C-alpha cells in the first residue's frame, strides 16, 4: 500500500506535531490529537466476551504457528519419550530421568491450563474445564500413567487452538463483511486541490473525490451527473447500482468507473454503516436462550461430574471385594476428561456467530444471536406497505386544485412545507415542483404523526396531508377520498380546502415472492399502513394478502400488533418509517428496511435489511432455522457421545484415549459442523 501523507487546506504536510490541523472545504478547523505522523488510522476494536472462555483474546495477535508451537514441542517430546520407553533399557530411561522428561513434555501445554485453573479458583469459579483437565492429568501422573497424562493435555491444547482459530475466524468474517470504510479520503478544497485526510475528521458539507475502485468512507449525496457503485458489501447484491446527481450514497459503496464527487451529509461516526457496525459488534451481548441455558447448565453439570468422579474412585471400596485404588482412580480420571463441557461451550456460540456471518453476507444484520432463534420460530409477519412491500418511490400523477387558487403559488407553498419532511411523498412533490422556494416565510412548522404537516404562512394556516388531517382541523371538502385508488395529498389554506394531489407507488419486484415463501412455511402475513384503505386493499389483492388494514395511525399499528401478541403468536414487524418504530419495538422481533429506513427505525429494530428487499425476510427465517438446526445437532452430538463414553469409562471399558476423543474429538466435530452455517447458500 502506498504511503500517504496528511495535508492541511493550504497543502502543507502535517508531520512531527502532536496536534494536527485539518481543514474541510468549508474551512472549519479540527484539532487532531495524534502521537504518530503519516500513519493510517486503525479502528479500535471492543469486544465483550463474558463467557469465561475467551478464545479470541487468548490468541491476541499470535500467528497460527505461534498458537501451535507449544503443542508441537510437547508432541515431539512425547513421541521421543514413547520411543525411549519401547526401545531403551529401563535402567537408562527410568526413575527420575523418565519422570522429568515427561514433566518437560507436559509443561508447554499443561502449565497454561494449570495457571488458568488457579486464576479461575481465585475468582471463585472452582469447577472450570481447566480445573477438570488439571485434576485428570495430575492424577494420571500420580498413578504413573505419564504418557497418557501428557497426551490428554496435548490433545486438549490442540483442541483449544482449533477452537480459538474458529472463533477468531467467525468474528473476523463478520467484521470483514461489515467494516468497509476506508480510513482516509481524498478531500476537494476551495482551490480545487485534493488532499488526503482522515475520514473521521471530515465535516458535513465537505466534498470528497472518489476514483474508480475506491470505497466511499462517509454518507453523502452524489455531485457528479452519474456514477455506478458496487454495493455488495452493504446489501449482498452483486449487480451495480447506478446513482444520478443528487441521490444518496452510503459509506462502503465502491465506485466502479470514472471519478465521482460526493458531498458529505453525515459525520463519519454517525454514518449508517458506522451505526450498523456498532450494533452488530455489540450483538455478542444479546445471547440466544440456548447459549444462556448451556452456560447455566455447565455451572451445575461440572461440579456434579466432579462429585460422581469422586464416587467412582471411592465408593467401590465398600462394595467391591477386590478393590484396587489405582484402577478406580484411573476410571474416575477418565470420567473427568470425558465430562469437560468444552464442545458445548464453544460450538454453540460458534454456530450463532456463523449464522450472523451468513446473514451479513446476504445484507441482513442481526443485532444478537437471540433473534436468530426467534426468527426460526416466527409465526406471524406483519409488514408496513410503503417502503417495505412497495418501492416508496412516489410520483405525482395529477394535481386537482380549485380554480380560485393560484395553482403555481400553492404548489410552491406545498413544496416548501414538504421540504421539512423526509417522507417519500415529500420527495415525489419535490421532483414534480422543483427546488423549494426558501423565500416563503414558514412559521410554526409541525409534523402531525399519521396525518401530515402544518405551518403558518404570513398569518394563514397551511395544511398538507391526508384527509384525516382535514377532518382533524374541521376543513370541509367536496371529495370522496374512497372513490380514488391512488394516494391522496390534501391541501387546505386559511381554513379553505384547496384540492389534492394524487400520488402512486410501485410494488417491489420480489414482494409477491416474499408473501408466497412465507405462506409455504405456514407463516401468517398481515399488512398495516397509514395509507388510505383503497390503496392498501389494491396492493393486498395483488399480493394475495388476506389481512390488510389502511388509514392507521402509529398507535393503531401498535394496537394491531398487541392483538396478535395476545393470541400467543410470535410476531415480526417489518417497517421503514419513523411511525413504524413503536410497532417494531413492541413486536417479538423488529425488522427495519435499512436502505430507505429512518434512523429511529433502524436503531429500534432487531434486524436490519440493508437493501430494502422484502425477499430477505424469508431468507432471514431460513438462516435462523438452519442455525438452530446445527446448534441442536452439536448439542445432541456432544451429549450423546459423552454419555456413551462416560458409561463405558465408569465400567472400565474405556481408556484415556477414548476419553480424549469424547472431549477433544467431539469438540472438533462440533466446530466443523458449526462452520457449515458460515458457508450457507441461500
Buried (B, 14 or more C-beta within 10 A) or exposed (E): EEEBEBBBBEEEEBEEEEEBEBBBBEEBEBEBEBEEBBEEBEEEEEEEBEBBBEBBEBBEEBEEEEBBBBBEBBBEBBEEBBEBBEEEEEEEBEEEEBEEBBBBBBBBBBEBBBEBBEEBBEEEBEBBBBBBBBBBBBBBBEBEBBBBBBBBBBBBBBBBBBBBBBBBBBBEBBBEBBBBBBBBBBBBBEEEEBBEBBBBBBBBEBBBBBEEEBBBBBBBBBBBEEBBBBBBBBBBBEEBBEBEEEEBBBBBBBBBEEEBBBBBBBBBEEBBBBBBBEBBBBBBEBBBEBBEEBBEBBBEBBEEBBEBBEEBBBEBEEEEEEEEEEBBBBBBBBBBBBBBBBBBBBBBBBBBBBBBBBBBBBBBBBBBBBBBBBBBEBBBBBBBBBBBBBBBBBEBEEBBBEEEBEBEEBBBBBBBBBBBBBBBBBBBBBEBBEEBBEEBEBEEBEBBEBBBBBBBBEEEBBBBBBBBBBEBBEBEBEBEBEEBEBBBBBBBBEEBBBBBBBBBBEBBEBBBBBBEBBBEEEBBBBBBBBBBBBBBBBBBEEBEBEBBBBBBBBEBBBEBBEEBBEEEBBBBBBBBBBBBBBBBBBBBBBBBBBBBBBBBBBBBBBBBBBBBBBBBBBBBBBBBBBBBEBBEBBBEBBEEBBEBBBEBBBEEEBBBBBBBBBBBBBBBBBBEBBBBBBEBEB
